[in-house]
Amino acid sequence: MSVTKNNDLPSLPIDEKISWLFKQNEEHSKKFLEQQLIRRFYRSNHPTEICAFKCMDGRIHIPLVTHTPLGIIQPFRNLAGKFDLGWPYLGEVLNQWVDYSISRGRQCLVLVTYHYSQGNNEHRGCAGFHYNKEASFKFTTDFKEQFERMFGKNNQIVFPVIMGFETDGDSLILHGEDPQNILDVATLPMAVSDDDLISKLNELYPSIPKRVIDDILPLVKGNIEHVAEIKAANRPILDSEHREWILGVGRGFDWLHEPNTALIIGPYSPNLSEPIKIAAKIIKSNMDAGRISNDGFVMLASSPYREMGADRQRAIEKARFIKGFAQEVISSEFPELQDKMKPMAVILDLNTRKLQEIK
């Protein structure tokens, strides 16, 4: 997988960026289909189901930084990674995921993430938490405890794990059952052995069974490789700054994995207008600061489906509703963005990861 992005993209005219967007989806869909056997082989060796709760910030792409095959890690995105298991729709989707895992005899690894910038957290950290690393970590810790209340601590089925994401170098920080006990992947040498890594993981997670520890191992090894690639590429820090020009609302965005391209909001919060406002404000600031061209941005409303018929039609109706809702919020709060907004409703075929625009 690529570890850099096209540095000229944010300054291109909006029509060229939209063409790039759909080309990106075509390439992802092609790779997703090509990796069918790789995914099956990976799952046969690492059966644990994995999901990641993370910020809408497009820099936070766990499969990319862990070299994990596409389609393995289920993403949940929202502003600043803020979630509440009391939200009705989120609870429904999460329970469906856990039930699916149990029906196949699999345990569940839940990555509860926060992110920050080591070099300049006040400008390149998490805007949703006003660049306050301590506040984002505190929220993440509380959210992990909510999982433990919901499923039971040490329940041997669902294992929430706190994971930090350092955006300058794309490195992961694993927090143990004692959150102050950490493993900073950036400090690990390329030559570290599997036995040493498993020993470190056992120290972090004494209550997690061996099978799940064995499935955390490739995430760590993949991140070690990725961090080494980032260092070798000497990626400019500019690539770690906010330069998003897509505001994505809905589900089905795991194909969109270029850094600093999209702010993605899951449809989970009962107050969906709030994260939309904040995302629009970030995109406006990107335009005002000249980090992206000021001729437009894409507002992409997405809904996935798996089956033809009613399932697909429901996705169409949801995408159209989300598009209209987000348009109304942005136009009301930021009338100066109304003429610059390029609203699009799309559906995503989960079997192919292929995108289709709905008029």
Secondary structure as the mmCIF struct_conf table of DSSP 4:
data_model
#
loop_
_struct_conf.conf_type_id
_struct_conf.id
_struct_conf.beg_label_comp_id
_struct_conf.beg_label_asym_id
_struct_conf.beg_label_seq_id
_struct_conf.end_label_comp_id
_struct_conf.end_label_asym_id
_struct_conf.end_label_seq_id
BEND BEND1 VAL A 3 VAL A 3
TURN_TY1_P TURN_TY1_P1 ASN A 7 ASP A 8
HELX_RH_3T_P HELX_RH_3T_P1 LEU A 9 SER A 11
BEND BEND2 LEU A 12 LEU A 12
HELX_RH_AL_P HELX_RH_AL_P1 ILE A 14 GLU A 34
TURN_TY1_P TURN_TY1_P2 GLN A 35 GLN A 35
HELX_RH_AL_P HELX_RH_AL_P2 GLN A 36 ASN A 45
STRN STRN1 GLU A 49 CYS A 55
BEND BEND3 MET A 56 MET A 56
STRN STRN2 ASP A 57 ASP A 57
TURN_TY1_P TURN_TY1_P3 GLY A 58 ARG A 59
HELX_RH_AL_P HELX_RH_AL_P3 ILE A 62 THR A 66
TURN_TY1_P TURN_TY1_P4 HIS A 67 HIS A 67
HELX_LH_PP_P HELX_LH_PP_P1 THR A 68 PRO A 69
TURN_TY1_P TURN_TY1_P5 LEU A 70 GLY A 71
BEND BEND4 ILE A 72 ILE A 72
STRN STRN3 ILE A 73 ASN A 78
HELX_RH_3T_P HELX_RH_3T_P2 LEU A 79 GLY A 81
TURN_TY1_P TURN_TY1_P6 LEU A 85 GLY A 86
BEND BEND5 TRP A 87 TRP A 87
HELX_RH_AL_P HELX_RH_AL_P4 PRO A 88 SER A 103
TURN_TY1_P TURN_TY1_P7 ARG A 104 GLY A 105
STRN STRN4 CYS A 108 TYR A 116
BEND BEND6 GLN A 118 GLY A 119
HELX_RH_AL_P HELX_RH_AL_P5 ASN A 121 ARG A 124
BEND BEND7 GLY A 125 GLY A 125
HELX_RH_3T_P HELX_RH_3T_P3 ALA A 127 PHE A 129
TURN_TY1_P TURN_TY1_P8 HIS A 130 TYR A 131
HELX_RH_AL_P HELX_RH_AL_P6 LYS A 133 PHE A 151
TURN_TY1_P TURN_TY1_P9 LYS A 153 ASN A 154
BEND BEND8 GLN A 156 ILE A 157
STRN STRN5 VAL A 158 GLU A 166
TURN_TY1_P TURN_TY1_P10 THR A 167 ASP A 170
STRN STRN6 SER A 171 HIS A 175
BEND BEND9 GLU A 177 ASP A 178
TURN_TY1_P TURN_TY1_P11 PRO A 179 GLN A 180
STRN STRN7 ILE A 182 ASP A 184
HELX_RH_3T_P HELX_RH_3T_P4 VAL A 185 THR A 187
BEND BEND10 LEU A 188 LEU A 188
TURN_TY1_P TURN_TY1_P12 MET A 190 ALA A 191
HELX_RH_AL_P HELX_RH_AL_P7 ASP A 194 LEU A 204
TURN_TY1_P TURN_TY1_P13 PRO A 206 SER A 207
BEND BEND11 ILE A 208 ILE A 208
HELX_RH_AL_P HELX_RH_AL_P8 LYS A 210 ALA A 233
TURN_TY1_P TURN_TY1_P14 ASN A 234 ASN A 234
HELX_RH_3T_P HELX_RH_3T_P5 ILE A 237 SER A 240
BEND BEND12 GLU A 241 GLU A 241
STRN STRN8 ILE A 246 GLY A 250
BEND BEND13 ARG A 251 ARG A 251
TURN_TY1_P TURN_TY1_P15 ASP A 254 TRP A 255
TURN_TY1_P TURN_TY1_P16 PRO A 259 ASN A 260
BEND BEND14 THR A 261 THR A 261
STRN STRN9 ALA A 262 ILE A 265
TURN_TY1_P TURN_TY1_P17 PRO A 267 TYR A 268
BEND BEND15 PRO A 270 PRO A 270
TURN_TY1_P TURN_TY1_P18 LEU A 272 LEU A 272
HELX_RH_AL_P HELX_RH_AL_P9 SER A 273 ASP A 288
TURN_TY1_P TURN_TY1_P19 ALA A 289 GLY A 290
BEND BEND16 ARG A 291 ILE A 292
BEND BEND17 ASN A 294 ASP A 295
STRN STRN10 PHE A 297 TYR A 305
BEND BEND18 ARG A 306 GLU A 307
TURN_TY1_P TURN_TY1_P20 MET A 308 GLY A 309
HELX_RH_AL_P HELX_RH_AL_P10 ALA A 310 GLU A 333
HELX_RH_3T_P HELX_RH_3T_P6 PRO A 335 LYS A 340
STRN STRN11 MET A 341 ASP A 349
TURN_TY1_P TURN_TY1_P21 LEU A 350 ARG A 353
STRN STRN12 LYS A 354 ILE A 358
#
